[in-house]
Amino acid sequence: MGPRLVLGSIVVALLAVGHAQAQNATQLFPPDGAIKLSEIVAKVEKRDQFRYVSEIEWNQDGYYDVIYHTADKAKVEIKIDPKTGQPR
């Protein structure tokens, strides 16, 4: 095996690994085109029996984790798509 073939094989392997890692990368921030967080909160506030939001957190898998409570004291946890504002 010549040096060029070895070097070429290494380059191809590194490119393949980089591509695989990019596909598994976490989303540190909401994507471009995401609706405003205030709009998401407004949609949650319109849900039946809504009382208050206790927690909102960005999940690196690409959605908002929202915890809210209802008038009958139930705790509701939903995952919200950042582009649509709808539950997943």
C-alpha positions as CSV (number, residue, x, y, z in Angstrom):
1,M,0.0,0.0,0.0
2,G,1.5,3.3,-1.1
3,P,1.6,6.4,1.1
4,R,-1.0,8.2,-1.0
5,L,-3.4,5.3,-0.6
6,V,-3.0,5.3,3.1
7,L,-3.4,9.1,3.4
8,G,-6.5,8.9,1.2
9,S,-8.0,6.2,3.3
10,I,-7.4,8.2,6.5
11,V,-9.0,11.3,4.9
12,V,-12.1,9.4,3.8
13,A,-12.4,7.8,7.3
14,L,-12.1,11.2,9.0
15,L,-14.8,12.7,6.7
16,A,-17.1,9.8,7.4
17,V,-16.7,10.1,11.2
18,G,-17.3,13.9,11.0
19,H,-20.5,13.4,9.0
20,A,-21.8,10.9,11.5
21,Q,-21.1,13.1,14.4
22,A,-22.8,16.0,12.7
23,Q,-26.0,13.9,12.4
24,N,-25.9,13.2,16.1
25,A,-25.2,16.7,17.2
26,T,-27.4,18.2,19.9
27,Q,-29.3,21.4,19.3
28,L,-28.0,23.9,21.8
29,F,-30.5,26.6,20.7
30,P,-33.9,26.7,19.0
31,P,-33.5,26.4,15.2
32,D,-33.8,29.3,12.7
33,G,-37.5,29.9,12.0
34,A,-38.6,28.9,15.5
35,I,-41.5,30.9,16.8
36,K,-41.0,33.2,19.8
37,L,-41.0,31.6,23.2
38,S,-43.6,34.2,24.3
39,E,-46.0,32.9,21.5
40,I,-45.5,29.3,22.8
41,V,-46.3,30.4,26.3
42,A,-49.4,32.2,25.0
43,K,-50.6,29.0,23.4
44,V,-50.0,27.0,26.6
45,E,-51.9,29.6,28.6
46,K,-55.0,29.0,26.3
47,R,-55.1,25.3,27.2
48,D,-58.2,24.1,29.1
49,Q,-58.0,24.6,32.9
50,F,-54.6,26.4,32.6
51,R,-53.5,28.0,35.9
52,Y,-49.7,28.7,35.7
53,V,-46.4,27.7,34.0
54,S,-43.9,26.4,36.5
55,E,-41.0,25.5,34.2
56,I,-39.8,25.9,30.6
57,E,-36.6,24.4,29.4
58,W,-34.9,23.9,26.1
59,N,-34.2,20.2,25.4
60,Q,-31.1,19.6,23.3
61,D,-33.1,17.0,21.4
62,G,-34.9,19.9,19.7
63,Y,-38.0,20.9,21.7
64,Y,-39.2,22.8,24.7
65,D,-40.1,20.9,27.8
66,V,-43.0,22.8,29.4
67,I,-44.5,22.1,32.8
68,Y,-47.7,23.8,33.8
69,H,-50.4,23.3,36.4
70,T,-54.2,23.4,36.0
71,A,-57.0,24.8,38.0
72,D,-57.7,21.3,39.5
73,K,-54.0,21.2,40.7
74,A,-52.8,18.7,38.0
75,K,-49.2,18.9,36.8
76,V,-48.9,18.7,33.0
77,E,-45.7,18.1,31.2
78,I,-45.6,18.6,27.4
79,K,-42.9,18.7,24.7
80,I,-43.4,21.6,22.3
81,D,-42.1,21.8,18.8
82,P,-40.2,25.1,18.4
83,K,-41.3,25.6,14.8
84,T,-45.0,24.9,15.1
85,G,-45.7,25.6,18.8
86,Q,-47.6,22.4,18.9
87,P,-47.1,19.4,21.3
88,R,-45.0,16.6,20.0
